[in-house]
Amino acid sequence: MKYYKSTTKFNCGIDLHGREMYICLVDQEGNKLVHTNIKGNDFNFFLKKVAPYRQSLTACCECTFNWFWLADACENAGITFVLGHALYMKAIHGGKNKNDKIDSEKIAHLLRSNLIPPAYVYPAAKRPVRGLLRQRMSYVWKRAELLTHVAMNQMAEGKEPVKHTPVDRGPWEERLMTAYDKKPLHQLCAKADLYMIKAYDVMIDKLETELLKITKRDSWKDFTIIQSVPGIGNILGLNILYEMDSVERFPSVKNFSSYCRLVKGSVASAGKIKGTKGAKLGNPYLRWAFGEAAVLAKRSHSMIRTYAQQLEKKHGKFKGNAILANKLARAIYNMLKSGTSFDMQKLTATSL
């Protein structure tokens, strides 16, 4: 675990909520100088409270759902901002009593004592693009739920689901309506699902077009390098590109693999390994992307398929796929670092 090292004379812990925030400002000796609740998250009022200490001040809050505005406001005000990793901090500041006042003071003392495990403050300029990408993904999942609902309704009636492909959408809808020819309420249910599916199709295509347009303008070189990996197309490439932000933020390939949830932590005591932990520490979107990339790479390239079969024979199917996903992540890290495209020989030359 890494910790942020505060270099300022004053440190402010913030327990942030949707409609209020409790702040605690302490000096280097731990003396409380400001300890109050700020209703409505009034940042101007916050600046008035910390005004005497702004010349050497660091503010810190946990990585909650609404930290973006606070990070941007502190940056604009010239205040150093630290984002605490919520899961790591949960393991640190336990206690019998817990409330906003106590939490803000604990965060301040953790910051003063250099015990804040930092999370990455994603650049404000790229957040809207990443937000669009995640929104598109949520639409895809909801669309898949609707398609599943259509199939389950048919099976509930004792019928085999009407199969379809993206190119025969029209005939599929006609066959579906024919299957419910004498059941108007069932037809209405199917029509409602189809209407929503079409609406999602339109918006998914629109978001994808806009994302590719932005990527072509701003990050086309890195996007092209990522897509040189077999099995990685537009969507997986966009997910990897924007979820990792920049390869430079990772000191080593091990840090990147860990962030992608492709390696697990261990629990050891007295020299003995007790088990594993930390499976949920990292980025779930990157874990999904590389897992999908591993499956698609096996389908699209014979050498990777042969290599994957050797991995599965030695480690089992599930673990073999996870190892291949990790190797693809490591390959992309090194490719982006060196600015080179995918090299099949380097991937398959590594040990099993």
N, C-alpha and C positions, 0 to 999 in steps of 0.2 A: 504494500500500500504506500502511495506517495502522499506527501503532505505539503501544503502551501506554506511558505516561509514569509511571514509578514515583516515588512521593513519600515512600517510607519509607527509614529508615537501613539496614535489612538486607533482603536479598533471597535467597529460597530457591528453587533450581531442583530440580525433582523429576522423575526418570525413572521413570514409573509403569508397573508390570506387574500381572498378575493376582494374583501371590502375594508380591510384594516391591516395594519402591521404594527407589531410591538418591537421597539428598538431598545437596545442597551449598548451604550458607548462607554468603554473603559480605557484607562491609560495603561502604560506598560507594567505598572505594579498591580493592576487588577482593580483599581479604585473606580467605582461607578460614577460617571460624570453626568450621563443622561440615561434615564430609564422611564420610558413612557409609551403609551399606546397612541397611534395616529389613525384616527377614523378616516374612512374614505380614501386611504392610501394617498394622502395629500403630500406630494413630494416637495412642494414649496415650503410647507410647514416643516417637513423633515430637514430641509436646508437651513431653515431658521434655527432649529434646535441644535444642529451640528456646526453652525457657522463659526464658533470660536475655535474649532478643531480641524477645520477643512484643510489647513495647510499641510497636514500630515495624517490623513485618514484613509482607512480601508474599511469597506462595508462588505458584509457577507450574509447570504441567505441560502437556505437549502434549495435544491433543484426541484421546485414544485412546478405545477402546470403553467403558472403565470409569471415566471421570473423575467421574461423577455423585456417588459417595459422598464423594470427596475434596473436591469443591466444597462439598457440604452440611456436611461435618465442619469445614472451615475457617470457613465462615460461622457455625456454632454456637459455634466457639471464638473468634470475633472477629478472625480473621486474614484480611487482604485476599487474595483469590484471583484469579488471572489464568489464563485458559485460552488457551494458544497455538494458533494455527492450524497444524495439522500440515503441510499442503502448503507453506505459506509458509515455515515454519521449516526444512523440509527443504532449501529453496533457500539458506538462510542459513548454517546451521552445518555445512558440509561439513568433511571432514578425512581424513587418511590412516588414522588409527586411530579406531575407534568401539567403545565399550562403555558400560555403564550409568554407570560412574564418570565418564567423560569427558563423556557426554551431560548428566548432571545439572549438572556444572560449567559447561558451555557455556550451558545454559538460565539458570543463575544470572547469568552475565556478560551475556547478552543482555538479561535483565530489568534489571540494574543500569545498562546502557548505553541503556535505552529503545529496544531493537531487537526487542521481542516484538510480532509481528503478532497481535492478539487475536482469538479466536473468541467467539461469543456463548454465554454461560452461560444455557441455557434454564431458566426458573423451575421449581423443584422441584415446586410445586403442580400444574403443568400437564403435567409429564413423563409421568405414568401415562396421561393422556388421549391424548397424542400417541403413546405406546407402543401403546395399544389400536388406534388408527387405523392405524398401520403394521402391526400384527399382522393386522388385518382385510384390509389390502391384500395381505399375503403369502398369506393363505388364498385370496383371489380368484385370484391368479396360479397357485397350486397346483391350484385347481379347474379353471382354464383348461387347464393341462397335462394333467389327467386327461381332459378332453373331447377334447383333441387326440389323446391316446393311443387313445381309443375309435375316433375317426375313422380314424387311421392303421392300426389293426388291421384295419378293414374294407377299406381300400384295399389292404392287403397280401394280402388274399384275393381281390383283383380285383373288389371290389364298390364301388358308390357309397355313401358314408357316408349313414346314415339321418338326414335333416334333422329339426330340431325347434325349437320355440320354448319359452320359459318356461311358457306356458299349456298346452302339451300334453305335459308330462313323462311322465305315465302311458302314453299311447298310444305315445310314442317308445320307452320301455323295452320295451313289448310287441313293437313292430316290430323292435327290436334283437335281442331274444331269438329271435324267429322267424327272423331272418336266420342265426342260428347253431343252427338247430333240430336238425341232425344232427351237431353238433360240440360235445359236452359240455365239453371243456376250454376251447374258445373262449368258451362261455357263462359258464364259471366266471371267466374273465379279465374279461369284460365286467361280470359281477355285482360283482366286487371293485372295479372302477373306479366303478360306479354307487353302491355302498355308501359309498365315500369321498366321492363328490360330494354325496350326501345329507347326510353328516355335516358337510361344509364349509358346505352351504346353511344348516343349522340354526345353526351358530356365527356365520356371517357376518351373518345376520339378527339374532341376539341382540346382537352387538357394535354393529351399526348402530343398533338401538333404544336401547341404553344411551348411545351417543355423542350421539344426538339429544336424549336426555333431559338429559344434562349440559350440552349447548350451549344448550338452551332455558332452563336455569336460570342459566347464567353469562354467555353471550355471544350472546344472541338478536339483539340490535340489529345487531351487526357481521355476524352470519351472514345476516340478512335483507338487508342492504345488498349483500353479496357475491352472494347468490342473485338479485338483481334483474338481473344480467347474463344475457342470453340464452345458453342452453347450459350454465349452471352449475346443477346440482341439488344434492342432499344430499351426495353423496360428494365431488365436486369442491369444493363449498363448505366441507366439513369439512377437507379437505386444505389448502386455502389458509388457512383461519382458524387452524389449529393449527400449521402449519409456519412461518408468518410470525410467530406469537405476537402481536405488537403492532406496529401501523404506526408507533408512536412511536419504535421502535428504529432506524428508518431516517431519516437526516437529510434525504434527498432522494429523489425518485422514481428518479433514476439509480442510487442505492445499492440500491434495491429491485429494479430490473430486473437489475442485476448479480448480486444474490443469487439471483435466480430462474434464472440461467444463460441469460438471454435476450439478453445482449450479450457479445461476445467482447473479450478484451484484445488489444493489439497489441504487436509487437516492432519497435522503431525504433532506428536508429543513424545518426548524422550527418545527421539530418533526413529519412531515408528509411525508409519502412515496409517491414520485412523479411517480415512475416507476422502471423499471429494466434496467440494462446495463451490459456490459462486457461479452456478449455471445460468443465473438470471442477471449477472453483472455484465453489461455490455449492450450492444445495439441489436435489438431483435430483427430489425429490417435487414441488416447486413447478414445476420445468421440465415435468414430466409433466402436472401438473394444468392448466397454462395451454396446453400443446400440445393436450390433449384439449378444453379449453374452446373453443379457436379452431375446431377441426373441428366441434364440436357447435353452436357459434354460427352457423356458415355454414348448417347444415342447418335451424336453427330460426327464423331471421329473414331475410326477403328483402333488407332493406337491407344487412345485414352480408354476405350472400351476394354481392350486387352489388359491394360494396366490396372483398371478398376476391378476386373475379374480376379487378378492376382491378389489385390488388396482384400477383396471379399473372401477369397479362399483362405487367406491367412487370419483375418480378423473378424469375419462375419459380414453380412450384407450391410447392416446399419452402421457399424463402426467403420467399415471400409468406405462407405459413402461420406461419412464425416471426415475421415482422413483425406479423401480426395478434395473435399470442399476446403479444408485447411490448406492443402497444397496449392489450390487455385488462388486462394487469398494471398498466400505468400508470394506466388508468382506475380500477381497484379501489383503488390507492394513494390517488388523489385523492378518491375517493368516501368512503373510510374517514377520511381527514383532515378532510373537510368534513361528514361525516355525511349525505350525500345519496345518492340512488339513481342507477342507471345512466341516462345521457343519450345516446341514440343519435345525436343531432345532433352532439354534441361529438366522438364517436368518428369518424364519417364525414367531419367537417369538417377533420380533420387531413390533412396532406400525404401523398401516396402515396410 
